[in-house]
Amino acid sequence: QVQLVESGGASVQAGGSLRLSCAASGRTFSTYSMGWFRQAPGKEREFVATISMSRGRTYYADFVEGRFTISRDNDKNTAYLQMDSLKSEDTAVYYCGAMTRLKWYWGQGTQVTVSS
């Protein structure tokens, strides 16, 4: 089982940038697909981005519109989410997820607040 710890959340002004990190425990990080999800107050958790375990293929939610970049460093057991051109509607708790055998494991989340 993998354990995930997110960091990098903060309060920023609209138009700013943040880089979220997700540190994973264990020796099998490279066998997990990694993803970022978010949950705003009063809303369901939603998909943001994902990156495959081997070829590093990336997929993004439509609302990302080229503003976010997901990446991973298998040597450091860490996944990242670079967020640029942040908007107030990006305010949410961001969760890192690791998926293997169709099961998701989650971190505790990190708060991102964007003020306009």
KOLPASE-49766 format. One record per residue (C-alpha): x, y, z. Coordinates in steps of 0.05 Angstrom, whole numbers, padded with zeros to 5 digits, always signed. Layout:
XYZ;...
REM end
This chain:
+00000+00000+00000;+00026+00069-00018;+00022+00130+00028;+00018+00199-00002;+00034+00267+00027;+00016+00330-00011;+00049+00397-00001;+00054+00464-00035;-00016+00491-00024;-00021+00564-00008;-00061+00628-00016;-00045+00666-00080;-00076+00721-00122;-00110+00707-00187;-00059+00700-00243;-00008+00671-00197;+00026+00603-00197;+00035+00545-00149;+00070+00479-00152;+00040+00422-00114;+00081+00362-00095;+00060+00291-00076;+00111+00248-00041;+00098+00174-00042;+00124+00120+00004;+00145+00052-00019;+00189+00023-00073;+00136+00014-00126;+00120+00086-00143;+00135+00075-00216;+00080+00022-00220;+00026+00072-00200;-00011+00119-00245;-00015+00186-00209;-00069+00237-00210;-00092+00302-00180;-00163+00315-00160;-00196+00374-00124;-00255+00388-00082;-00285+00457-00073;-00332+00473-00014;-00400+00443-00026;-00379+00407-00089;-00360+00337-00108;-00287+00317-00117;-00268+00326-00189;-00212+00301-00235;-00157+00350-00252;-00101+00312-00285;-00068+00244-00289;-00002+00216-00313;+00010+00143-00331;+00061+00100-00295;+00108+00083-00351;+00103+00126-00413;+00083+00188-00375;+00021+00200-00416;-00019+00258-00388;-00092+00275-00388;-00126+00337-00364;-00196+00361-00347;-00225+00410-00396;-00224+00467-00347;-00148+00463-00342;-00144+00496-00411;-00068+00489-00414;-00055+00523-00348;-00033+00462-00307;+00022+00411-00319;+00026+00344-00285;+00093+00309-00280;+00129+00256-00241;+00199+00239-00218;+00202+00164-00206;+00272+00170-00176;+00244+00216-00122;+00177+00180-00114;+00143+00247-00126;+00089+00274-00170;+00077+00347-00185;+00023+00393-00208;+00048+00460-00235;-00010+00509-00236;-00005+00575-00273;-00054+00630-00289;-00095+00611-00228;-00166+00633-00224;-00211+00643-00164;-00251+00582-00186;-00189+00539-00176;-00197+00548-00101;-00204+00478-00071;-00170+00424-00031;-00125+00387-00079;-00115+00313-00070;-00061+00269-00097;-00081+00199-00117;-00042+00137-00136;-00077+00083-00175;-00058+00010-00184;-00102-00049-00203;-00161-00001-00209;-00156+00020-00136;-00141+00092-00115;-00101+00112-00055;-00106+00184-00030;-00066+00235+00007;-00095+00282+00059;-00101+00341+00012;-00071+00410+00009;-00110+00475+00008;-00105+00522-00051;-00139+00589-00045;-00140+00639-00102;-00164+00709-00088;-00188+00755-00143;
REM end
